[in-house]
């Protein structure tokens, strides 16, 4: 009696043509799933710039740049304010020093005239 079955190499049980056809169909599904996966995988590799994490990194970078620029501008303004205050103080001290020099020069000149006339 000829049998329409052979032994399956996967589970070593007798199997029919119908069983083999189901295995082939399952393998086709697996291959299709693999092809879809590979296609998505390749797209992800090629489109790293579009990945949501990359977009978050870009946003973090932009936010950081804005904060750095804001802090740099605050530092500039503080520096300018501090320097203007220092310049005013130096101007005042130079003016006072200049006035003292004039007084000393006046006194010396007056004494010199007094000594000559005296």
Secondary structure, DSSP 4 states (H G I P E B T S, - for coil): ---SEEE-TTT-SEEEHHHHHHHHHHHHHHHHHHHHHHHHHHHHHHTGGGSHHHHHHHHHHHHHHHHHHHHHHHHHHHHHHHHHHHHHHHHHHHHHHHHHHHHHHHHHHHHHHHHHH-
